[in-house]
Amino acid sequence: MSERKVLTKYYPPDFDPSKIVRTRGPKQVGPKVQTVRLMAPFSMKCTRCGEYIYKGRKFNARKETTEEKYYAITIYRFYIRCTRCSGEITFKTDPKNMDYACENGAKRNFEPWRTAGGEEESEMERLDRLEREEEERDAMLELETKTLDAKTEMQISDALDEIRTRNARIERADKEDGVVGVLEDKDEERLRLEREDEEAARAAFMKNVDDMEVVDEEVIDKDGSSSKLLMIEEEAPLIIPSFGRTKKMKKASLLGIKKKGPLV
């Protein structure tokens, strides 16, 4: 460890750098291969010894770049060895199904979540599958549209109910105002009639005052003698009649008869 930290190294006296020749190895023939560390992409069973290799087990594998391509996507092949019999197992990438495909030395275990015959899907089956997916998407879109329509109808119904309630309240207020107006008209008519009656009574009273004359009345005493009493009624001042309750005068006072005192 300490040798890596030194800044200078020892060169012997007979060291000749010109004798060091840089050489290149032969080029690799065939596909490009490199060593990688990976985990088993799926559970498998070795066809030689029957050993089960579970998904996620780590291996030192050889990665090979093949000449096969899927829509300009390079396909890679991997080589691993069985942990029991050291048999070679190969599998490669499958970009079409976004998975891995087992080739030699092992058999992939059954996986119920994988579609049966998905690897052999033809163009017609693929088109049918796409059409079904499109129909499902259309169904979801239709359901969302129906939901939005239902919400819109509910909002419209609430708005109509509010408008009806407001119109009914306004109509009820108008009716009450009309009843009040009729009552006010009746009160005005009654007041007008009362004023007319007052005017007629005042006119009749004024006419009676103007037609007043001198009245001769005969006064009869207790002893049987009679005498005439000349009463001249003076013109009374203009009095505005009142319809209130008045005190009634006695009849004797109206005739001008004075009550005599006792003789004894």
Legacy VTK file of the C-alpha trace (Angstrom):
# vtk DataFile Version 3.0
C-alpha trace
ASCII
DATASET POLYDATA
POINTS 264 float
0.000 0.000 0.000
2.868 2.389 0.711
4.380 1.869 -2.735
1.433 3.554 -4.424
2.012 6.764 -2.507
5.641 7.368 -3.602
6.307 10.133 -6.114
9.473 8.635 -7.627
10.394 5.100 -8.461
13.756 3.348 -8.727
15.293 2.937 -12.210
18.360 0.668 -12.462
21.553 2.021 -14.093
21.184 -0.220 -17.139
17.573 0.876 -17.850
17.059 1.706 -21.543
13.607 3.127 -22.421
14.174 2.557 -26.162
14.035 -1.174 -25.613
10.404 -0.906 -24.472
8.241 -1.555 -27.536
4.539 -0.850 -27.523
2.647 -3.736 -29.024
-1.050 -4.241 -29.847
-2.933 -7.458 -29.469
-4.976 -9.047 -32.212
-8.390 -7.584 -32.890
-11.370 -9.458 -31.617
-13.104 -11.398 -34.322
-16.884 -11.697 -34.215
-19.404 -9.966 -31.971
-18.278 -7.699 -29.162
-18.198 -9.514 -25.807
-17.663 -8.025 -22.345
-17.975 -9.284 -18.791
-20.783 -7.776 -16.694
-22.421 -8.385 -13.320
-26.161 -8.994 -13.509
-29.105 -10.592 -11.768
-31.340 -13.263 -13.221
-34.234 -11.445 -14.908
-36.729 -14.302 -14.326
-37.062 -17.605 -12.519
-35.784 -20.598 -14.518
-34.994 -24.311 -14.250
-31.796 -25.862 -15.595
-32.551 -28.490 -18.253
-29.467 -30.582 -17.354
-29.644 -30.980 -13.566
-33.058 -29.544 -12.741
-31.677 -26.813 -10.464
-34.031 -23.891 -9.889
-32.579 -20.436 -10.338
-34.737 -17.729 -8.905
-35.185 -14.197 -10.095
-32.666 -11.720 -8.678
-29.726 -14.145 -8.226
-26.411 -12.521 -9.171
-24.078 -13.872 -11.820
-20.846 -12.914 -13.586
-22.075 -13.023 -17.163
-20.740 -12.384 -20.626
-22.610 -9.754 -22.571
-22.644 -10.195 -26.338
-23.852 -7.622 -28.857
-25.740 -9.385 -31.628
-26.467 -8.211 -35.130
-30.225 -8.498 -34.545
-32.230 -5.308 -34.096
-35.818 -4.392 -33.390
-36.684 -0.970 -34.853
-33.089 0.222 -34.486
-32.892 -1.212 -30.916
-29.898 -3.473 -30.429
-30.556 -6.924 -28.977
-28.035 -8.276 -26.432
-27.310 -11.900 -25.450
-26.098 -12.976 -21.998
-24.222 -16.143 -20.985
-24.373 -17.479 -17.414
-23.614 -20.879 -15.811
-25.792 -23.074 -13.622
-24.836 -22.911 -9.950
-24.974 -26.721 -9.621
-23.762 -28.314 -12.845
-22.013 -25.280 -14.397
-24.049 -25.758 -17.552
-24.194 -22.757 -19.875
-27.462 -20.853 -19.966
-28.184 -18.138 -22.519
-30.969 -15.563 -22.787
-31.386 -12.333 -24.712
-33.335 -9.116 -24.551
-36.813 -8.842 -26.071
-37.598 -5.163 -26.760
-40.873 -6.044 -28.488
-42.451 -7.353 -25.281
-40.174 -5.335 -22.946
-38.872 -8.558 -21.416
-36.166 -11.247 -21.729
-36.363 -14.442 -23.796
-34.696 -17.686 -22.647
-32.728 -19.484 -25.423
-30.653 -22.471 -24.267
-29.736 -24.405 -21.133
-32.826 -23.520 -19.069
-36.591 -23.318 -19.127
-38.521 -20.366 -17.842
-40.939 -21.074 -14.993
-44.661 -20.518 -15.423
-45.815 -17.015 -14.556
-49.623 -16.591 -14.460
-49.497 -12.821 -14.876
-47.899 -13.142 -18.292
-50.294 -13.433 -21.244
-50.251 -16.798 -22.905
-48.932 -16.691 -26.424
-47.855 -13.074 -26.129
-44.602 -13.770 -27.911
-46.413 -15.102 -30.974
-48.774 -12.142 -31.258
-49.510 -11.424 -34.883
-50.179 -8.100 -36.499
-53.933 -8.722 -36.610
-54.020 -9.637 -32.923
-51.981 -6.572 -32.136
-54.421 -4.363 -34.075
-57.380 -5.973 -32.311
-55.743 -5.376 -28.936
-55.124 -1.733 -29.789
-58.728 -1.321 -30.907
-59.988 -2.803 -27.620
-57.748 -0.461 -25.637
-59.036 2.474 -27.690
-62.625 1.423 -26.999
-61.891 1.201 -23.275
-60.411 4.676 -23.354
-63.492 5.910 -25.220
-65.718 4.332 -22.568
-63.820 6.129 -19.819
-64.067 9.391 -21.740
-67.807 8.867 -22.195
-68.213 8.194 -18.473
-66.325 11.384 -17.626
-68.494 13.327 -20.074
-71.672 11.933 -18.501
-70.411 12.893 -15.050
-69.720 16.439 -16.179
-73.159 16.657 -17.834
-74.824 15.479 -14.616
-72.984 18.106 -12.590
-73.986 20.798 -15.085
-77.647 19.728 -14.937
-77.592 19.842 -11.140
-76.155 23.352 -11.197
-78.806 24.482 -13.719
-81.583 22.921 -11.602
-80.342 24.718 -8.479
-80.213 28.018 -10.366
-83.798 27.521 -11.665
-85.069 26.732 -8.164
-83.454 29.886 -6.834
-85.024 31.962 -9.629
-88.479 30.444 -8.956
-88.166 31.163 -5.241
-87.156 34.772 -5.906
-90.042 35.285 -8.369
-92.558 33.842 -5.891
-91.274 36.153 -3.155
-91.543 39.168 -5.472
-95.071 38.198 -6.545
-96.185 37.800 -2.915
-94.746 41.225 -2.071
-96.596 42.768 -5.040
-99.902 41.268 -3.851
-99.400 42.674 -0.356
-98.638 46.092 -1.837
-101.841 45.883 -3.900
-103.971 45.111 -0.806
-102.402 48.028 1.038
-103.114 50.308 -1.950
-106.805 49.239 -2.002
-107.118 49.945 1.719
-105.545 53.347 1.268
-107.981 54.121 -1.560
-110.916 53.148 0.674
-109.636 55.372 3.488
-109.298 58.298 1.114
-112.842 57.753 -0.171
-114.212 57.664 3.387
-112.374 60.877 4.308
-113.656 62.579 1.175
-117.257 61.622 2.020
-116.826 62.920 5.573
-115.493 66.228 4.284
-118.479 66.529 1.913
-120.899 65.865 4.806
-119.188 68.533 6.902
-119.435 71.043 4.056
-123.134 70.277 3.537
-123.895 70.634 7.258
-121.977 73.931 7.460
-123.865 75.309 4.423
-127.256 74.314 5.918
-126.398 75.934 9.266
-125.363 79.179 7.605
-128.664 79.295 5.678
-130.714 78.871 8.887
-128.838 81.733 10.561
-129.540 84.099 7.653
-133.329 83.316 7.698
-133.849 84.078 11.425
-136.844 86.584 12.285
-138.254 88.303 15.360
-140.428 85.953 17.418
-143.248 86.982 19.774
-143.827 84.590 22.573
-146.525 84.702 25.162
-145.444 84.181 28.733
-148.087 82.777 31.144
-147.537 83.423 34.782
-148.791 81.253 37.634
-151.629 83.637 38.496
-153.161 83.271 35.058
-152.067 86.582 33.644
-150.320 86.511 30.349
-147.861 88.867 28.846
-146.087 88.984 25.568
-142.371 88.722 25.482
-140.718 90.308 22.554
-137.529 88.465 21.661
-135.282 89.780 19.032
-132.725 87.357 18.049
-129.524 88.967 17.141
-127.455 87.771 14.348
-125.126 85.181 15.819
-121.528 85.236 14.864
-120.231 82.664 12.462
-119.633 79.518 14.419
-117.941 76.598 12.876
-120.036 73.585 13.769
-118.430 70.780 15.612
-119.603 67.207 15.555
-118.408 66.541 19.068
-120.719 65.795 21.970
-122.403 68.984 23.331
-124.243 69.614 26.571
-128.022 69.718 26.082
-129.763 72.858 27.486
-132.998 72.749 29.397
-136.275 73.693 27.652
-137.151 76.464 30.150
-133.892 78.235 29.560
-134.498 78.148 25.830
-137.960 79.833 26.230
-136.588 82.573 28.517
-138.771 81.564 31.509
-137.251 82.510 34.838
-138.139 80.436 37.808
-139.694 82.507 40.585
-138.678 82.120 44.181
-141.003 80.929 46.949
-143.705 83.403 48.145
-143.164 82.744 51.794
LINES 1 265
264 0 1 2 3 4 5 6 7 8 9 10 11 12 13 14 15 16 17 18 19 20 21 22 23 24 25 26 27 28 29 30 31 32 33 34 35 36 37 38 39 40 41 42 43 44 45 46 47 48 49 50 51 52 53 54 55 56 57 58 59 60 61 62 63 64 65 66 67 68 69 70 71 72 73 74 75 76 77 78 79 80 81 82 83 84 85 86 87 88 89 90 91 92 93 94 95 96 97 98 99 100 101 102 103 104 105 106 107 108 109 110 111 112 113 114 115 116 117 118 119 120 121 122 123 124 125 126 127 128 129 130 131 132 133 134 135 136 137 138 139 140 141 142 143 144 145 146 147 148 149 150 151 152 153 154 155 156 157 158 159 160 161 162 163 164 165 166 167 168 169 170 171 172 173 174 175 176 177 178 179 180 181 182 183 184 185 186 187 188 189 190 191 192 193 194 195 196 197 198 199 200 201 202 203 204 205 206 207 208 209 210 211 212 213 214 215 216 217 218 219 220 221 222 223 224 225 226 227 228 229 230 231 232 233 234 235 236 237 238 239 240 241 242 243 244 245 246 247 248 249 250 251 252 253 254 255 256 257 258 259 260 261 262 263
